[in-house]
Every structure is written in structure tokens, then in C-alpha cells.
Amino acid sequence: MTARPEESIRLSLAEGGLRPPPSIVGGEEEFARRLKARSVPAWEALFERHFDPIYRYALGRLFCREAAEDVAAATFDRALSTIEGYSYRGRPILAWLYGIARNVVNETRRSEKRQRATGALESLLHSGNGHSESQMLMPIQVDAADALVSRLDLQQAMRRLTQVQREVVLLRYFAGLSAAESGQVIGRPETAVYALQARALSALRRQLA
């Protein structure tokens, strides 16, 4: 059974780090050309290689399975619709794809904030004094509560990391990218990824101790 991302991080904190699966590399520029030509085998390969990692990356940002699934699907929809604007020029497909995923995640978070604000406003407008029974918080179901408790400390600790440290943890331990692949996504050399990873794990150790 594959360990969940939060379990992987905890194991890394205790054991000094896990080894994410190795990169599948080869003919990047040719692969980009095939994607632009809308080759079905090329798009199938991209989907099979990166859908699950994109989903886990989004899950690490949103902590909601349904939202993460939507983000992963939307990422590939947008990739297909914008591939004509992609130009290789040494920029890896991986960096382009995760750039799209990052944008979709940010849009999702903004949309959720707007929906929460609109819902709260409508609730107040339709209530006489703000104390109607319909405004009371519904109790959390037992299974959802267990899930929240198991990851709440990790969520809080992740938020205290710097943005680039958090991104490295998400790419390495949620998406399962190698240090080299993670470096392609964030535009840093592999050695910098290892350094950021070490600092992030050290910070998480302190916060989760």
C-alpha cells in the first residue's frame, strides 16, 4: 500500500528522508512537439505520468479530495487548450504543467473565498438577527473529524514554511517528484532543492515535535 503524503513526510522527519520515484526522462523537445501536434499517445503518456502527482500536489495545497480532483482535471483541460502557446526553448514540459496546476489551485482558493463571503452575506441578509437556527455550524461527521485531527497539525506547520519551502515539500512528498524534477518546476538547481528540502524538514520537525 502506498503511504499517504502526510505519512511520507512524517517518515521523512523520523528517518532522514524518502526517495520519491525516479524521473522518466527522454526526448523532451520531441515530446513537446508531439504534444503540440496533439498526438493521442503523447497526451495519454502525459496524463498517465502526471495526473496522480498533480492531484496529490493540489491535495497538499487544498486539503480537499474533491477540489484536488477538480484541479487535476482542469489542469489537463487547460494544458490541452493552451498547448499552442507553449514553446520549448529549454523550459521543461513539467515546469509548464505545474505552472498551470499552481494557477488553477490559486483560482480555486480565490473562488472558495468569494463563495464563503457571498454565502455569509446572503445568510445575514436573509436572517432577522443573525441568530437563526439555520446559521448554526453543523457538527463534523466522525470520519471527517478523524481525518482533520490526523492532519491539522501538519496543515498548520506547512503554512508556517516559506512559500518556496512549502512548494518543495509539496512537489517532493505529495507529487513524488525527484529533486531534479522539482528543480525544473521551481527554477532552481537540484542542489538548491535538497537544501530547501532539508530546511523545510528541519522546520517541520521543530513544529511537530
Stockholm file with secondary structure:
# STOCKHOLM 1.0

chainA/1-209         MTARPEESIRLSLAEGGLRPPPSIVGGEEEFARRLKARSVPAWEALFERHFDPIYRYALGRLFCREAAEDVAAATFDRALSTIEGYSYRGRPILAWLYGIARNVVNETRRSEKRQRATGALESLLHSGNGHSESQMLMPIQVDAADALVSRLDLQQAMRRLTQVQREVVLLRYFAGLSAAESGQVIGRPETAVYALQARALSALRRQLA
#=GR chainA/1-209 SS CCCCHHHHHHHHHHHTCCCCCCCCCCCHHHHHHHHHTTCHHHHHHHHHHHHHHHHHHHHHHHCCHHHHHHHHHHHHHHHHHHGGGCCCTTCCHHHHHHHHHHHHHHHHHHHHHHHHHHHHHHHHHTSSSSCCGGGSCCCCCHHHHHHHHHHHHHHHHHHTSCHHHHHHHIIIIISCCCHHHHHHHHTCCHHHHHHHHHHHHHHHHHHHC
#=GC SS_cons         CCCCHHHHHHHHHHHTCCCCCCCCCCCHHHHHHHHHTTCHHHHHHHHHHHHHHHHHHHHHHHCCHHHHHHHHHHHHHHHHHHGGGCCCTTCCHHHHHHHHHHHHHHHHHHHHHHHHHHHHHHHHHTSSSSCCGGGSCCCCCHHHHHHHHHHHHHHHHHHTSCHHHHHHHIIIIISCCCHHHHHHHHTCCHHHHHHHHHHHHHHHHHHHC
//
